Amino acid sequence: MARILLIEDSEAERRMTKLLLERAGYDVVEAENGRDGLTKLGFAAFDLVVTDVIMPEQDGVEVIREVRSRKPGLKVLAISGGDDRIPAQISLKMMEMYNADVMYKPFDNDTLLAKVDALVGV
């Protein structure tokens, strides 16, 4: 069973995504922001990090830079719907520069599961 670190500041989105991934057979560890996610990254092995991009404390760009520094081969899926300051296209382009797969919010469950399955090799 693949283990996923899910970093999402929206509690409702985090809970729904976690439930979806767990029902698909994944072991999911959740984090409410980038700082929390990076702390959890240091205490367990993961097959995939799924992270929001625009978050308080540490954003997705900071998360992926640290992931690339600590665990260069770890796969990352960055998700974003953008906000008033940064459109999703720009924030996700930044994530692609760090070799992350990207996905725009909102997304449907089947699309997310297909992307996660492909990234963890299911």
N, CA and C of each residue as an Amber inpcrd file, in Angstrom:
protein
   366
   0.8430000  -1.1740000   0.0000000   0.0000000   0.0000000   0.0000000
   0.8900000   1.2390000   0.0000000   0.6410000   2.1250000  -0.9260000
   1.4230000   3.3520000  -1.0300000   1.0010000   4.3360000   0.0540000
   1.9990000   5.0660000   0.5480000   1.7460000   6.0760000   1.5790000
   1.8600000   7.4620000   0.9550000   0.8440000   8.2900000   1.2160000
   0.7600000   9.6250000   0.6420000   0.7390000  10.6670000   1.7540000
   1.5520000  11.7030000   1.5750000   1.4890000  12.8670000   2.4470000
   0.6210000  13.9020000   1.7450000  -0.5060000  14.2380000   2.3510000
  -1.4730000  15.1760000   1.7900000  -1.3770000  16.4970000   2.5520000
  -0.9460000  17.5510000   1.8670000  -0.7960000  18.8640000   2.4900000
  -1.8150000  19.8110000   1.8680000  -2.7800000  20.2400000   2.6720000
  -3.8820000  21.0790000   2.1790000  -4.3890000  21.9230000   3.3430000
  -4.4540000  23.2450000   3.1500000  -4.8790000  24.1120000   4.2450000
  -6.3930000  24.1720000   4.4330000  -7.1590000  23.8430000   3.4150000
  -8.6160000  23.8170000   3.5560000  -9.0150000  22.4950000   4.2160000
  -9.5570000  22.6000000   5.4190000  -9.9120000  21.3880000   6.1510000
 -10.9250000  20.5300000   5.3910000 -11.9180000  21.1550000   4.8000000
 -12.9390000  20.3950000   4.0690000 -12.3230000  19.6630000   2.8750000
 -11.4930000  20.3490000   2.1010000 -10.8510000  19.7040000   0.9500000
  -9.8920000  18.6080000   1.3910000  -9.1680000  18.8530000   2.4710000
  -8.2200000  17.8630000   2.9720000  -8.9540000  16.5920000   3.4140000
 -10.0300000  16.7570000   4.1500000 -10.7850000  15.5870000   4.6360000
 -11.4120000  14.8020000   3.4880000 -11.9810000  15.5230000   2.5150000
 -12.6070000  14.8280000   1.3830000 -11.5620000  14.0850000   0.5540000
 -10.4230000  14.7270000   0.3200000  -9.3700000  14.0970000  -0.4750000
  -8.7840000  12.9060000   0.2640000  -8.5800000  13.0480000   1.5590000
  -8.0550000  11.9370000   2.3540000  -8.9990000  10.7450000   2.2910000
 -10.2830000  10.9920000   2.4760000 -11.2750000   9.9120000   2.4270000
 -11.2770000   9.2260000   1.0590000 -11.2310000  10.0030000   0.0000000
 -11.1980000   9.4550000  -1.3530000  -9.9810000   8.5480000  -1.5460000
  -8.8060000   9.0370000  -1.1360000  -7.5720000   8.2610000  -1.3060000
  -7.5610000   7.0140000  -0.4270000  -8.0720000   7.1270000   0.7890000
  -8.1240000   5.9530000   1.6670000  -9.0780000   4.8960000   1.1230000
 -10.2020000   5.3240000   0.5870000 -11.1500000   4.3670000  -0.0100000
 -10.5430000   3.6620000  -1.2190000  -9.5780000   4.3130000  -1.8600000
  -8.8840000   3.7080000  -3.0010000  -7.7280000   2.8140000  -2.5510000
  -7.5140000   2.7190000  -1.2360000  -6.5110000   1.8090000  -0.7170000
  -5.1900000   2.4370000  -0.3140000  -5.1120000   3.7520000  -0.3120000
  -3.8740000   4.4250000   0.0600000  -3.8250000   4.7140000   1.5590000
  -2.6270000   4.7200000   2.0990000  -2.3820000   5.1460000   3.4710000
  -2.0660000   6.6380000   3.3970000  -2.8880000   7.4690000   4.0370000
  -2.7660000   8.9110000   3.8940000  -2.4420000   9.5630000   5.2380000
  -1.4120000  10.3840000   5.2300000  -1.0680000  11.2170000   6.3760000
  -1.3770000  12.6430000   5.9610000  -2.1460000  13.3510000   6.7690000
  -2.5460000  14.7000000   6.3890000  -1.7890000  15.7620000   7.1670000
  -1.6240000  16.9160000   6.5160000  -0.9820000  18.0750000   7.1240000
  -1.7700000  19.3150000   6.7310000  -1.9090000  20.2500000   7.6640000
  -2.7550000  21.4220000   7.4270000  -2.0460000  22.5960000   6.7790000
  -0.7210000  22.5030000   6.6420000   0.0330000  23.5590000   5.9600000
   1.4210000  23.0220000   5.6230000   2.1900000  23.8170000   4.9140000
   3.5100000  23.3730000   4.4780000   4.4530000  23.0570000   5.6160000
   4.4300000  23.8570000   6.6450000   5.3160000  23.6220000   7.7940000
   4.9960000  22.2820000   8.4560000   3.7170000  22.0250000   8.6790000
   3.2850000  20.7580000   9.2680000   3.6670000  19.5960000   8.3540000
   3.4800000  19.7680000   7.0600000   3.8150000  18.7160000   6.0980000
   5.2960000  18.3890000   6.0920000   6.1380000  19.4090000   6.1220000
   7.5840000  19.1630000   6.1210000   8.0440000  18.5080000   7.4060000
   7.3990000  18.8290000   8.5190000   7.7130000  18.1390000   9.7710000
   7.3860000  16.6510000   9.6380000   6.2100000  16.3420000   9.1110000
   5.7930000  14.9440000   8.9630000   6.6530000  14.2090000   7.9420000
   7.1420000  14.9190000   6.9590000   8.0270000  14.3130000   5.9610000
   9.3000000  13.7740000   6.6110000   9.7240000  14.4090000   7.6800000
  10.9380000  13.9830000   8.3690000  10.7690000  12.7630000   9.2480000
   9.5280000  12.3480000   9.5060000   9.2940000  11.2520000  10.4350000
   8.7760000   9.9720000   9.7920000   8.5530000   9.9640000   8.4990000
   8.0180000   8.7700000   7.8440000   8.4250000   8.7550000   6.3730000
   8.3550000   7.5780000   5.7910000   8.6390000   7.4190000   4.3610000
   7.3190000   7.5570000   3.5890000   7.3850000   8.2550000   2.4680000
   6.2070000   8.4520000   1.6300000   6.5360000   8.0930000   0.1920000
   5.4940000   7.6720000  -0.5420000   5.6260000   7.3730000  -1.9650000
   5.2400000   8.5700000  -2.8250000   4.4690000   9.5010000  -2.2330000
   3.9660000  10.6450000  -2.9780000   3.5970000  11.7600000  -2.0060000
   3.8770000  12.9890000  -2.4070000   3.3890000  14.1620000  -1.6890000
   2.3680000  14.8390000  -2.5880000   1.1730000  15.0540000  -2.0600000
   0.1470000  15.8290000  -2.7510000   0.0130000  17.1220000  -1.9620000
   0.3200000  18.2470000  -2.6020000   0.3150000  19.5170000  -1.8790000
  -0.4500000  20.6030000  -2.6010000  -1.1740000  21.3630000  -1.8190000
  -1.7540000  22.6030000  -2.3240000  -0.5830000  23.5490000  -2.5620000
  -0.7880000  24.5640000  -3.3660000   0.2930000  25.5060000  -3.6470000
   0.1830000  26.7500000  -2.7710000  -0.9880000  27.3300000  -2.7020000
  -1.1590000  28.5790000  -1.9610000  -1.6950000  28.2470000  -0.5690000
  -0.7910000  28.3820000   0.4190000  -1.1180000  28.0490000   1.8060000
  -0.4180000  29.0270000   2.7430000  -0.9440000  29.1520000   3.9590000
  -0.2470000  29.9780000   4.9500000   0.9750000  29.2390000   5.5100000
   1.8040000  29.9580000   6.1760000   3.0120000  29.4780000   6.8510000
   4.0950000  29.0770000   5.8620000   3.9600000  27.9810000   5.1590000
   4.8820000  27.6270000   4.0830000   4.0410000  27.1750000   2.9050000
   4.2640000  27.7970000   1.7460000   3.4390000  27.4670000   0.5870000
   4.0120000  26.2680000  -0.1700000   3.3210000  25.8970000  -1.2210000
   3.7140000  24.7220000  -1.9930000   5.0750000  24.8350000  -2.6500000
   5.4540000  26.0300000  -3.0510000   6.7740000  26.2100000  -3.6540000
   7.8590000  25.9180000  -2.6250000   7.6830000  26.4260000  -1.4150000
   8.6450000  26.1420000  -0.3460000   8.6660000  24.6560000  -0.0080000
   7.4940000  24.0350000  -0.0250000   7.4090000  22.6000000   0.2570000
   8.2020000  21.8110000  -0.7790000   7.9650000  22.0760000  -2.0500000
   8.6400000  21.2710000  -3.0650000  10.1440000  21.5280000  -3.1000000
  10.5710000  22.7550000  -2.8380000  12.0140000  23.0080000  -2.7640000
  12.6490000  22.1680000  -1.6580000  11.9860000  22.0960000  -0.5300000
  12.5110000  21.3110000   0.5910000  12.4430000  19.8080000   0.2930000
  11.3570000  19.3580000  -0.3360000  11.2530000  17.9460000  -0.7220000
  12.3920000  17.6000000  -1.6740000  12.6410000  18.4420000  -2.6650000
  13.7160000  18.1760000  -3.6290000  15.0880000  18.1610000  -2.9470000
  15.2420000  18.9580000  -1.9020000  16.5020000  18.9860000  -1.1620000
  16.6870000  17.7230000  -0.3100000  15.6250000  17.3290000   0.3840000
  15.7080000  16.1810000   1.3090000  15.5820000  14.8350000   0.6170000
  14.6320000  14.7470000  -0.3150000  14.2850000  13.4670000  -0.9560000
  14.0800000  13.7050000  -2.4480000  15.1790000  13.8450000  -3.1810000
  15.1050000  14.2570000  -4.5960000  14.2220000  13.3840000  -5.4780000
  14.1080000  12.1030000  -5.1930000  13.3290000  11.2270000  -6.0500000
  11.8600000  11.1170000  -5.6970000  11.4400000  11.7460000  -4.6100000
  10.0510000  11.6480000  -4.1680000   9.1340000  12.3800000  -5.1390000
   8.0750000  11.7240000  -5.5470000   7.1330000  12.3260000  -6.4930000
   6.2230000  13.3110000  -5.7760000   5.8860000  14.3950000  -6.4950000
   5.0440000  15.4500000  -5.9370000   3.9390000  15.7790000  -6.9330000
   2.7200000  15.8760000  -6.4180000   1.5830000  16.3550000  -7.1950000
   1.1270000  17.6600000  -6.5580000   1.2500000  18.7510000  -7.2980000
   0.8450000  20.0710000  -6.8190000  -0.5400000  20.3910000  -7.3550000
  -1.4110000  20.8740000  -6.4730000  -2.7740000  21.2270000  -6.8660000
  -3.0420000  22.6780000  -6.4920000  -3.7640000  23.3840000  -7.3600000
  -4.0610000  24.7830000  -7.0630000  -5.2670000  25.2630000  -7.8450000
  -6.0030000  26.1190000  -7.1890000  -7.0840000  26.8260000  -7.8500000
  -6.7640000  28.3060000  -7.9730000  -5.5600000  28.6710000  -7.4950000
  -5.1560000  30.0700000  -7.5270000  -5.8790000  30.8580000  -6.4490000
  -5.6240000  32.1530000  -6.4280000  -6.3430000  33.0750000  -5.5610000
  -6.3190000  34.4520000  -6.2020000  -6.7330000  35.4630000  -5.4550000
  -6.8120000  36.8140000  -6.0230000  -5.4520000  37.3670000  -6.4170000
  -4.3920000  36.9170000  -5.7590000  -3.0510000  37.4430000  -6.0100000
  -2.2970000  36.6650000  -7.0830000  -2.4780000  35.3400000  -7.0890000
  -1.7040000  34.4950000  -8.0030000  -2.6500000  33.5360000  -8.7310000
  -2.8000000  33.6770000 -10.0430000  -3.6370000  32.7360000 -10.7860000
  -3.0500000  31.3140000 -10.7350000  -3.9060000  30.3250000 -10.8250000
  -3.4640000  28.9260000 -10.7640000  -2.4240000  28.6110000 -11.8340000
  -2.5760000  29.1720000 -13.0330000  -1.6350000  28.8740000 -14.1090000
  -0.2130000  29.2700000 -13.7260000  -0.0590000  30.3950000 -13.0610000
   1.2760000  30.8570000 -12.6750000   1.8260000  30.0110000 -11.5350000
   1.0210000  29.7510000 -10.5150000   1.5220000  28.9700000  -9.3760000
   1.8820000  27.5480000  -9.8090000   1.1010000  26.9630000 -10.6870000
   1.4090000  25.5970000 -11.1200000   2.5930000  25.5680000 -12.0830000
   2.7980000  26.6230000 -12.8560000   3.9950000  26.6990000 -13.7110000
   5.2490000  26.6900000 -12.8510000   5.2030000  27.3990000 -11.7170000
   6.3450000  27.3870000 -10.7980000   6.6180000  25.9800000 -10.2960000
   5.5570000  25.2330000 -10.0130000   5.7200000  23.8690000  -9.5070000
   6.3200000  22.9670000 -10.5820000   5.9430000  23.1540000 -11.8290000
   6.5240000  22.3600000 -12.9170000   8.0240000  22.6070000 -13.0340000
   8.4660000  23.8070000 -12.7150000   9.8970000  24.1100000 -12.7620000
  10.6800000  23.2510000 -11.7690000  10.0080000  22.8000000 -10.7290000
  10.6370000  21.9320000  -9.7330000  10.3040000  20.4570000  -9.9820000
   9.8870000  20.1600000 -11.1930000   9.6170000  18.7830000 -11.5990000
   8.4730000  18.1400000 -10.8170000   7.4290000  18.9030000 -10.5780000
   6.2320000  18.3660000  -9.9350000   5.1510000  18.1700000 -10.9880000
   4.3440000  17.1490000 -10.8020000   3.1430000  17.0210000 -11.6160000
   2.1450000  18.0260000 -11.0670000   1.2460000  18.5030000 -11.9200000
   0.3070000  19.5380000 -11.4860000  -1.1250000  19.1740000 -11.8530000
  -2.0380000  19.7700000 -11.0990000  -3.4510000  19.5570000 -11.3240000
  -4.2100000  20.8070000 -10.8790000  -5.1650000  21.2340000 -11.6920000
  -5.9490000  22.4170000 -11.3740000  -7.1680000  22.0460000 -10.5390000
  -7.4780000  22.8940000  -9.5500000  -8.7330000  22.7850000  -8.8030000
  -9.7670000  23.6160000  -9.5430000 -11.0000000  23.2220000  -9.5410000
 -11.4930000  21.9680000  -8.9820000 -11.2180000  20.8010000  -9.9270000
 -11.1160000  19.6300000  -9.3860000 -10.9060000  18.4230000 -10.1890000
 -11.9190000  17.3880000  -9.7450000 -12.1810000  16.4180000 -10.6080000
 -13.1160000  15.3710000 -10.2100000 -12.3300000  14.2110000  -9.6010000
 -13.0210000  13.4100000  -8.8380000 -12.3840000  12.3200000  -8.1030000
 -11.6640000  11.3350000  -9.0080000 -12.2770000  10.9700000 -10.1180000
 -11.6670000   9.9990000 -11.0260000 -10.3530000  10.5160000 -11.6090000
 -10.3170000  11.8010000 -11.9290000  -9.0880000  12.3880000 -12.4730000
  -7.9770000  12.3740000 -11.4360000  -8.3080000  12.7310000 -10.2010000
  -7.3060000  12.7080000  -9.1380000  -6.7920000  11.2950000  -8.9080000
  -7.6880000  10.3300000  -8.8140000  -7.2560000   8.9460000  -8.5770000
  -6.4030000   8.4120000  -9.7230000  -6.7550000   8.7390000 -10.9470000
  -5.9620000   8.2890000 -12.0930000  -4.5550000   8.8780000 -12.0330000
  -4.4470000  10.1520000 -11.6780000  -3.1440000  10.8100000 -11.5810000
  -2.3200000  10.2000000 -10.4490000  -2.9240000   9.9920000  -9.2940000
  -2.2160000   9.3960000  -8.1530000  -1.7770000   7.9760000  -8.4860000
  -2.6710000   7.1780000  -9.0640000  -2.3100000   5.8050000  -9.4610000
  -1.1170000   5.8000000 -10.3900000  -1.1090000   6.7050000 -11.3560000
  -0.0020000   6.7670000 -12.3110000   1.3020000   7.1540000 -11.6160000
   1.2290000   8.0800000 -10.6870000   2.4460000   8.5340000 -10.0040000
   3.0510000   7.4950000  -9.0760000   2.1930000   6.6920000  -8.4400000
   2.7410000   5.6780000  -7.5260000   2.9070000   4.3180000  -8.2110000
   2.5550000   4.2680000  -9.4840000   2.7910000   3.0410000 -10.2450000
   1.8050000   1.9370000 -10.0320000   0.5430000   2.2930000  -9.7860000
  -0.5060000   1.2700000  -9.6000000  -1.0350000   0.8560000 -10.9490000
